[in-house]
């Protein structure tokens, strides 16, 4: 399968706050960083919705529309035929590895609209309370085993911080 080979470029607002443990990340001479994932661009270090815009690359094709979700740079994107949720680096790194592995695309940055975009809404608390309820109901129907694992992990984490 051929992929559009473009890099998502970004300039971190506070690079001293970013953990630079990703060997695929390169700093260009102009101060911008980029990364290529196994299926194309997969990483942004920007905190803000300005990095994903109409005409940018997505796993589903060229982006037609961008709807910010929350105030930390997450966005729902659409293309002529599909779409999903985009998470910037700092949010993406908060997603549990087993959820990334169980997702259709297998990336912490892009979450496919038909089956996985509900995860960032639920896990990161993106959107309204009603959005989180709908996300949980959707995942209960379509990914009940993974949801049960997440609920158990979330409950354990809550008890350990109480």
Buried (B, 14 or more C-beta within 10 A) or exposed (E): EEEEEEBBBBBBEEEEEBEEEBEEBEEEEEEBBBBBBEEBBBBBBBBBBEBBEEEBBBBBBEBBEBEBBBEBBBBBBBBEEBBBBBBBBBBBBEBBEEBBEBBBBBBBBBBBBEBBBBBBBBBBEBBEEEBBEBBBEBBEEEBEEBBEBBBEEEEEEEEEEE
